Amino acid sequence: MSALIIDGNSVAQRLQTQIALEVEQFKQKQGYPPGLGVVLAGDNPAAAQYVRMKSRACNNVGMTSVTRLMTAASSQQEVESAVAELNANPSVHGILVQLPLPPGIDEEPVLRLVSLDKDVDGFHPINIGMLGMKGREPLFTPATPTGCMVLLNEAGAQLEGANAVVIGRSNIVGLPVALMLMKANATVTVCHSRTRNIPDIVRQADIVIAAIGRPNYVKGDWLKPGAIVIDVGTNKIDDPADPRGYRFIGDVEFESAVNVAGAISKVPGGVGPMTITMLLTNTLKAAWRIAGR
Ligand code: GUN
């Protein structure tokens, strides 16, 4: 039996059509568009490409975006000043500091400086703390983990009491998605580089979130039949058959997993477009919150 393919492109497109309508309503009422401000430091081509995609998506739904470009040689002070400027800019309602920051920049004080009202990436320590605490709700949740939760919902996943296994414990995906699954009353196990016997742990999972950054890491015979699998990996591999000479593959070996899983997201076309969509959702929410004060 072949799994249901969770199509992130079509979910993202549907949500972005709705966001565009709501942006129009926002503009009619307020007389200005919601705006995103991005800090991009360093010369990582993948990060620059992500930022271009985020800016384009903003423009497509009628929002503005400004990017503060900084070199890899920028100082801590310069990066923090860029955030402070965006905090003070009334046309900017959401701020995204593209991670990772260049070596030598301490990420923590930079993220702490982002105004809570504009923390559309949800990485301010207060928002992450609220996400982790019972009975508290953060103002914003990080984009990629939120996209994973929306895709689980689209696949009809029952999270209450489910065994969820998260592979990877990064600050950007693994940790926050584990917290979100726990808030949704799943029983959550987080596997990482020091975990013993990951395949046996994955075999218990009703839900698998693969976010470890290793191409084709999770094999089909690790999966419980019917498991719902969300593949967060975007691993660039050489491919002479591709006109670009490379392509992106996920953390899950799709060809074997698709025969065992109940539902599975693809790479590309799964979580990626959802990340951008959740950022747009958060920026619109931030603009309404700021306008309502
Ligand atoms: N780098 C990789 N993914 C992300 C993300 O979702 N947000 C930010 N700020 N940086 C990233």
Residues whose N, C-alpha, C, O or C-beta is under 5 A from the ligand:
A	BS01	GUN	V97 Q98 L99 P100 D121 A143 T144 I172
